[in-house]
Amino acid sequence: MQDALVLTVLGMGTVICVLYIISLMIRLNGKLVGNKAAKAASAPAATKAAPAAAPAAAAPAPVVDDAKTIAVIAAAVAAYLGTSPANLIVRPISVSNNWSYVGRIENTRSL
């Protein structure tokens, strides 16, 4: 019984010491990297930047053909399963907010 108690105390003491050493290393790393980041951030602020040109118009988002994407995915799944794409049934998935609503209700009732 005495040996188990000593082993427990030594094990817990070792874990606490190692965690403390890790926290010191993280703090030291934060101070070393934090100073460099603060210096780098303050350096551009000290110099005057040239006025920026007018931003260009945002490029329109590319049009995605969902039918082609579905066909490619269905073909990949069929090839993986070793069957014909005609044997697969592709169903649309609609997003329902019922779970989030129920979760919100349960969280507000617990207050």
Steps between C-alpha positions, in 0.01 A plus 500: 500500500786735584663435161181587313469832681863589425456401137185713470666805655807462279288457187282800573800710597675410175196594295461834678870581453491416130184707448664794676808469279279490189314813613831680554613401152175629350531832683862538389404420143216753516734771625760427232254480212269768640777760508591432138137521393448824692811653341390387154152642552626836627761545224252550213292733714801726551559550129245680287340278244420619151131559437338182383355481154128457460408136556418307188151367455457157654510221247169318470487157658541220248181326403497142628300241314348282770392232254859443388623490859234247596583288196871497583439408865252229401751355253773499764275325753389249239861426405589451866205267557560317172151562367333707230406862569147409386467282813562796731229725630601861562266686732519869591570585861307790647625681807260510790529743788283291732793367702647844559156630603450218750852550636437871545176430687672248729785741576266786587288279725805397702571861597 
